[in-house]
């Protein structure tokens, strides 16, 4: 983004950040803490991203803090894999999504039949739901529902969007729906 701001050929006010899996986690954190990004496409970020950590389903804090994975997170986070638990966390993923407000965020996830249940599509959906009141407080639209939708249901009428496609660990099948979502903000 620092470079984009120096390049006269790029409209730095219309830059999207996108990431999948660990890069979905990184894209969400970047979106939350760097207001220069206009829209985020957060793909299958799972635990440590847009998945509610206090929801005991799919990937858990203990998975993130294992000896093979601990390098992804700050040492202070590791203590929630023991002796503390996810239930002791002072914050959760919905608050990270809420930090993106009022800018639009599209949460993308694949099918548990292909991608596996570890990513916890419902937990990612719930983060969008629970971030909704912050968006509404700022005059924006929430997801518009708190009921987990059937796979391949496109929720893009709000400033928080969600879609679970039938494919695997990719955002590819959701790109056309993301483009429709983003056009609302870029064609004004």
C-alpha positions, 0 to 999 in steps of 0.5 A: 500500500505504501508503494500504491500511494506513490504510483499515480497510475493506481487509485489507492483509495480503491485497493482490496486486500485478499487472503486465503487461509493463513493469508486470510488471517493476515488480510483480516488483521491488516484490514482491521489495523490499516484503514487505507484498504477499502475492502477485504476478501477474507478466505477460509481464515479459520481459527485466528482469523474470522472463526469464533475461537470460543466456539468449540468446533473445528480448529481450536487454539490448541491447534494454532499453538502446537509445536508446528504452528506456534510461530504464527501467533504472539507468545501471549496468545499461546497461553490460551492453549494451556493453562488457559483456554479459548473461553478465557480469551478477552476478545474473539474474532467478531471483534477483529471483524468489527475493527474493519468497520465501516469498510466492507468485508466479504467472508468466504469459505469452502465446503466442509465436504471438500475443505474439511470441517476444521475451518468452521464455516458457521464460526466464521459466519457468526463472527460476521453476525456478531460484528454487525452491531458495530457496522450498524452503529456506524450507519452501515448494514450488517449481514441481515440475518443471524441464521446460518445459510445453506451452502452457496447462499450469497449474502451480499446486501450488507457491508459484511458479506458471507458466502460458503461455496461448494469447492475446497480451500480456495476463494475462486468460486466466490470471486464473481460474488465478491466482484458484485459486492465490491462494484457497489463501492467502486462504481459510485 
